[in-house]
Amino acid sequence: MTDQQSQQRVNEAAEQFTDALVNSYKVVAERGAAAQEQNAQLTETFFNRVVENLRSQAEENRQATERLTTSSARQTPYRPSPGSRLTHTWASWTLCSPGGREAYRQPSAVPGRPRRLPRARIARG
């Protein structure tokens, strides 16, 4: 094999390598462009869904507020039930009676309940 033939084979191999490298760069560039386009579409879809969800929630909140406004306008004012009045009266009477406040402050002073004994202290030394 002569030097010219060797040089020609090296040149052909270098040309084939260059073609393969150029083709691989083209494929990578095409895939990168496709991925970028796909990401742009996914971002747009995500953004549109978020906006639609926010609009939907805002509309639901508006309707709920409207329902609450109309229902509160139809409701009667608060009137305590007879049971709640009785409880309030009993609590007021108990607190105003002699020893009533003391019974709330010190549970052991309530008649019928046993007194709590103080805890024993252990001397350490």
Residue pairs with C-beta under 8 A, 6 or more apart in sequence:
80 88
93 100
94 100
94 103
94 104
95 101
95 104
99 109
102 109
103 109
103 110
107 113
108 114
108 115
108 116
